[in-house]
Amino acid sequence: MRLIFMGTPDFSVPILDALHSAGHEIVAVYCQPPRPSGRGKKERPTPVHSRALALGLTVCHPTSLKSPEEQATFAAHDAEIAVVVAYGLILPQAILDAPLHGCLNIHASLLPRWRGAAPIHRAIMAGDAQTGVCIMQMEAGLDTGPVLSRHVTDIGPNETTGALHDRLSTMGATAIIQDLADLSNLTATPQPQDGVTYAQKVDKAEARIDWNQPASDIDRQIRGLAPFPGAWCELDGERLKLLGSVVVPGIGRPGQILAPLTVACGRDAISVSRLQRSGKQAMDTIDALRGISLPDELT
């Protein structure tokens, strides 16, 4: 098909690759504009921008799609369909209506659960047993459109947001190729009114660990916020990001280190499998703490 691809972060890149490999004619790639990053605050292209250039595709990165000029440019691509994956801008109705078959969104949840910005984080933090990918016909509301296909997967007991992110991106790539091939036979099913939840953007204030909470809650917090922004605590005044964990039996005062690095919680304990010390790379716990004399507790 003759299509426009709209996406910005790493999650979108495998889907762009799949569409390109499948032989679709990608007439334009829309993404967020380059923004300053790193210590030098040098403007860097987004992951989709970089990948699209490597594939020899035309890249557009407007700051908004609200102007008549940008909408006319979009319509002039004469696309049959637009595929949207974590693009990051609200699409006005004129954009939604421009392609012959409208705009399809690949959303990383089982809609209507976890509409919004952070569905992968929220699914793990809430303790959901399953999640998945939905291919949705876009409309003006926030992730409210009818669903063409649903693809379900279990969330592993030790799975982090980073690992699940990669799995769902691959699932989304497979799903959109299948759906585009069978588009004429698919029926868009309206989302039910029951079961709607919103995946609010993760606030850094949610990342501080409270060891008074049950270990099961802390485990979900650690895995749900790994690798970014990273749940954290302090070790002798040094901030530690905890990036992998499992619930284990243990009794002690909340925050007490029972074994390297098993920490007592309000109920049960957490065994930390991976962490990141301030200014250092993420490492397995046994390597990160080699040579360190541990205090009695974390705060």
C-alpha positions in Angstrom: 0.0 0.0 0.0 1.0 3.6 -0.4 1.3 4.8 3.2 2.5 7.4 5.6 4.3 6.2 8.7 4.0 8.3 11.9 6.1 7.5 14.9 8.9 8.8 17.1 10.6 6.6 19.8 12.5 3.2 19.7 9.2 1.3 20.1 8.2 2.5 16.5 11.4 1.5 14.7 10.7 -2.3 14.3 7.3 -1.5 12.9 8.8 1.0 10.3 11.3 -1.7 9.4 8.6 -4.3 9.0 6.5 -2.1 6.7 9.6 -1.3 4.6 10.6 -5.0 4.4 7.1 -6.0 3.4 7.3 -3.8 0.3 4.8 -1.1 1.2 5.4 2.3 -0.5 6.3 4.6 2.4 5.8 8.0 0.9 6.7 10.0 4.0 7.7 9.4 7.6 6.4 11.8 10.2 8.1 12.1 13.6 8.9 14.6 16.4 11.5 17.2 15.6 15.1 16.8 16.8 15.6 18.1 20.3 18.6 19.0 22.5 19.9 16.1 24.6 23.0 14.9 26.4 25.5 17.0 28.3 26.2 19.2 25.3 22.5 19.8 24.6 23.1 19.0 20.9 20.0 18.5 18.8 19.6 14.8 18.0 17.1 13.2 15.7 14.6 10.8 17.1 15.1 7.0 16.6 12.5 6.9 13.9 14.1 9.9 12.1 17.5 8.3 12.1 16.1 5.0 10.9 14.0 6.6 8.1 17.0 8.4 6.8 19.0 5.2 6.8 16.3 3.6 4.7 16.3 6.5 2.3 12.8 7.7 3.2 11.4 11.2 3.2 11.2 12.6 6.7 8.8 15.3 8.0 9.0 16.6 11.5 6.5 19.5 12.0 6.0 20.9 15.5 2.3 20.9 14.9 -0.2 19.6 12.3 -2.9 22.2 13.0 -2.0 24.7 10.3 -3.7 24.5 6.9 -0.3 24.5 5.3 0.8 21.3 7.1 -2.5 19.6 6.5 -2.3 20.4 2.8 1.3 19.0 2.7 0.1 15.8 4.4 -2.9 15.4 2.0 -0.6 16.0 -1.0 1.2 12.7 -0.2 -1.9 11.0 -1.5 -1.6 8.1 0.9 -4.0 5.2 1.0 -3.4 4.8 4.7 -1.4 6.2 7.6 0.2 3.9 10.3 0.7 5.7 13.6 2.8 4.3 16.5 3.7 6.5 19.5 3.9 9.6 17.3 3.4 12.1 20.1 1.2 14.7 18.5 -2.6 14.9 18.4 -3.9 14.4 14.9 -6.5 16.9 13.8 -9.6 15.6 12.0 -8.2 16.9 8.7 -5.2 14.6 9.1 -7.3 11.6 10.2 -9.5 12.1 7.1 -6.8 12.6 4.5 -5.7 9.0 3.7 -8.2 6.9 1.7 -8.5 4.4 4.5 -7.8 6.8 7.4 -5.2 6.3 10.1 -4.5 3.1 12.0 -2.9 3.2 15.4 -0.8 0.5 17.0 -1.4 0.7 20.7 0.4 -1.3 23.3 -2.5 -2.4 25.5 -5.7 -4.4 25.4 -8.1 -1.5 24.8 -10.1 0.0 26.5 -7.7 -0.8 29.3 -4.7 1.6 29.5 -5.6 4.3 27.0 -3.0 7.0 27.0 0.7 7.6 27.3 2.3 4.8 29.4 0.3 1.6 28.9 3.3 -0.7 29.3 4.5 0.8 32.6 0.9 0.9 34.0 0.1 -2.7 33.1 3.1 -4.0 35.0 2.7 -1.6 38.0 -0.9 -2.6 38.3 -0.1 -6.3 38.3 -1.9 -7.2 35.1 -1.6 -10.8 34.1 -1.9 -10.0 30.4 -1.5 -7.2 28.0 -1.0 -7.0 24.2 -1.3 -4.9 21.1 -4.5 -3.5 19.5 -4.7 -2.2 15.9 -7.2 0.7 16.1 -9.0 2.9 13.6 -8.1 6.4 14.8 -10.7 9.0 15.7 -10.6 12.3 17.5 -10.7 10.9 21.1 -7.7 9.6 23.0 -7.4 6.0 22.0 -11.1 5.7 21.7 -11.4 4.3 18.1 -12.8 1.0 17.1 -10.4 -2.0 17.2 -9.6 -4.0 14.1 -7.5 -6.7 15.8 -6.3 -7.7 19.3 -3.1 -9.6 20.0 -2.8 -10.9 23.6 0.3 -12.0 25.6 1.0 -12.9 29.2 3.2 -10.7 31.3 6.1 -12.7 32.8 6.4 -12.8 36.6 9.8 -11.1 36.4 9.3 -9.0 33.2 10.3 -5.4 33.2 8.8 -2.6 31.2 12.0 -2.6 29.0 11.6 -6.3 28.1 7.8 -6.1 27.6 8.3 -2.9 25.5 10.5 -4.9 23.0 8.2 -7.8 22.8 5.1 -5.7 22.2 7.0 -3.7 19.5 7.7 -7.0 17.7 4.1 -8.1 18.1 2.9 -4.8 16.7 5.1 -5.1 13.7 3.7 -8.6 12.9 0.2 -7.5 13.6 0.2 -4.5 11.2 1.6 -6.5 8.4 -1.1 -9.1 8.8 -3.9 -6.5 9.1 -2.8 -4.5 6.1 -2.7 -7.7 4.0 -6.2 -8.5 5.1 -7.7 -5.0 5.5 -10.7 -5.5 3.3 -11.9 -8.4 5.5 -11.4 -6.8 8.9 -14.3 -5.3 10.9 -13.7 -2.4 13.2 -15.3 -3.2 16.6 -16.3 -0.3 18.9 -14.6 -0.4 22.3 -16.8 -1.4 25.2 -17.7 1.4 27.7 -16.8 -0.8 30.6 -13.2 -1.4 31.7 -11.8 2.0 30.5 -8.6 3.0 32.3 -6.1 5.7 31.6 -2.3 5.2 31.6 -1.1 8.5 32.9 2.5 9.5 32.0 4.9 8.3 34.7 5.9 11.0 37.1 9.4 10.8 38.6 7.8 11.3 42.0 6.4 7.8 41.7 9.9 6.3 41.6 11.0 6.7 45.2 10.7 3.3 47.0 8.8 3.1 50.3 10.1 0.0 52.0 7.0 0.0 54.3 4.9 -1.2 51.3 4.4 -4.9 50.7 7.1 -6.6 48.6 4.7 -7.4 45.9 3.9 -3.7 45.4 7.6 -2.8 45.4 8.4 -5.5 43.0 5.8 -4.2 40.5 7.1 -0.7 41.0 10.7 -1.8 40.3 9.9 -3.8 37.2 7.3 -1.3 35.9 9.8 1.6 36.1 12.8 -0.3 34.6 14.8 0.9 32.8 13.3 4.4 32.9 12.9 6.4 35.0 14.0 3.7 37.4 12.7 3.0 41.0 15.2 4.2 43.5 16.4 4.3 47.1 19.5 5.4 48.9 22.5 3.5 50.1 24.5 5.6 52.5 23.3 8.7 50.8 24.0 7.4 47.2 21.0 7.0 45.0 20.5 3.4 43.6 18.2 2.6 40.8 16.8 -0.8 41.2 16.1 -2.4 37.8 15.2 -6.1 38.4 13.6 -7.9 41.4 11.8 -10.9 42.7 9.6 -11.3 45.8 11.2 -13.7 48.4 10.3 -14.7 52.0 11.9 -12.5 54.6 11.2 -10.8 57.9 12.8 -7.6 59.2 12.2 -3.9 59.6 11.4 -2.2 56.4 14.5 -1.4 54.4 16.7 -3.8 56.4 19.3 -5.6 54.3 18.9 -9.3 55.0 21.4 -10.5 52.5 23.2 -8.9 49.5 20.9 -7.5 48.2 17.7 -8.8 49.8 15.7 -6.1 51.5 12.9 -6.5 54.0 9.6 -4.8 53.1 6.4 -4.1 55.0 5.5 -7.7 54.1 8.0 -10.3 52.7 11.2 -9.1 51.0 12.7 -8.1 47.7 15.7 -9.7 46.1 17.3 -7.2 43.7 18.8 -8.8 40.6 20.0 -5.7 38.8 20.8 -2.1 39.8 22.5 1.0 38.7 24.8 3.1 41.0 25.0 6.8 40.6 27.1 7.7 37.6 27.7 4.1 36.5 26.2 1.6 34.1 23.4 -0.8 35.0 24.8 -4.1 36.2 23.8 -7.4 37.8 23.7 -6.9 41.6 26.6 -9.2 42.4 28.9 -7.2 40.1 27.6 -3.8 41.1 28.2 -4.4 44.8 31.5 -6.2 44.5 33.9 -4.7 47.1 31.2 -2.6 48.8 30.6 -2.9 52.5 26.8 -2.8 52.8 25.1 -0.9 55.7 22.3 -2.3 57.7 19.5 -0.8 55.7 18.4 1.1 52.6 16.4 4.3 52.8 
